[in-house]
Amino acid sequence: MQDKLKTDDKISMYFENIPADKANITIHDLLRHQSGLISNVGKDFDKISEEEFLSKSYLQN
């Protein structure tokens, strides 16, 4: 509503050091749970820092 992001924006616009195989994931993919990101990083609504998420994501791949 505030036009700050678009669903077709790639997550690489908002996060640094995204692996090449994840660079094309869009916000739309995340909203539809089709991003290809692993699901065992944390449970819904668990607070997790960007750094912690990225480190756990990298360890799983």
C-alpha positions in Angstrom: 0.0 0.0 0.0 2.9 2.3 0.7 4.7 1.1 -2.5 7.9 0.3 -0.6 8.2 -3.1 -2.1 6.7 -5.2 -4.9 5.9 -8.9 -4.9 8.1 -9.4 -7.9 11.1 -7.9 -6.1 14.0 -10.4 -5.6 15.1 -11.0 -2.0 18.6 -10.0 -3.1 17.4 -6.4 -3.2 17.0 -6.6 0.6 19.6 -9.1 1.8 23.4 -9.2 1.1 25.3 -12.4 0.4 22.4 -14.4 -1.1 23.7 -17.6 -2.7 23.5 -17.6 -6.5 20.9 -20.4 -6.5 18.6 -18.3 -4.2 19.1 -14.9 -5.9 16.0 -15.2 -8.0 13.6 -15.9 -5.1 10.9 -13.2 -5.1 8.8 -11.9 -2.3 5.9 -13.5 -4.1 7.6 -16.9 -3.8 8.1 -16.3 0.0 4.5 -15.4 0.4 3.4 -18.6 -1.4 6.0 -20.7 0.5 7.6 -21.7 -2.8 11.0 -20.2 -2.3 13.0 -23.4 -2.0 14.4 -22.2 1.3 14.7 -24.9 3.9 11.8 -25.1 6.4 13.7 -26.3 9.5 15.5 -23.0 10.3 12.8 -22.0 12.8 9.1 -22.3 13.6 6.5 -19.8 12.5 6.8 -16.5 14.4 10.1 -17.5 16.1 12.3 -14.4 16.3 15.5 -14.9 14.4 18.1 -12.4 13.2 19.0 -12.1 9.6 22.6 -13.3 10.4 21.3 -16.4 12.3 18.9 -17.2 9.5 21.5 -17.0 6.8 24.0 -19.0 8.8 21.5 -21.8 9.5 20.4 -21.7 5.8 23.9 -22.1 4.6 24.7 -24.9 6.9 21.8 -26.9 5.5 22.8 -26.6 1.9 
